[in-house]
Amino acid sequence: MDVILDIIDHVFDWLGTVLFAPFATDAMYRRGFFTALAFGFAVSKVLTAVLTARAKIRAFFQPSALPATRPGASGYDRARGCGMGFVTLILVSIIFILLLSFVGVALTRR
């Protein structure tokens, strides 16, 4: 039992010195941490938009099931979703390139 408590104590000491102490004392560490946090949030939103656009594009090119058991989207709605999917992918790629440049600037500033 003492061995397990010693291991837990060493793990928490390590976490305190490696993660928490620099966060409280080092401004560069905090800047990098918050930049990574903001970057991760933005990437998750971008990936959600990309996957939604991809699903709309794929739905346009999938054959409809015959006979349809329940009413689905019309051909016009699928074509509009496909077009908006392409527009979304173009806008997301522009935003992603801008995001990468902002992160690069934020990490290299002093």
Sequence and secondary structure as in RCSB ss.txt:
>XXXX:A:sequence
MDVILDIIDHVFDWLGTVLFAPFATDAMYRRGFFTALAFGFAVSKVLTAVLTARAKIRAFFQPSALPATRPGASG
YDRARGCGMGFVTLILVSIIFILLLSFVGVALTRR
>XXXX:A:secstr
 HHHHHHHHHHHHHHIIIIIHHHHH HHHHHHHHHHHHHHHHHHHHHHHHHHHHHHHHHHHS   SS SS    H
HHHHHHHHHHHHHHHHHHHHHHHHHHHHHHHHH  
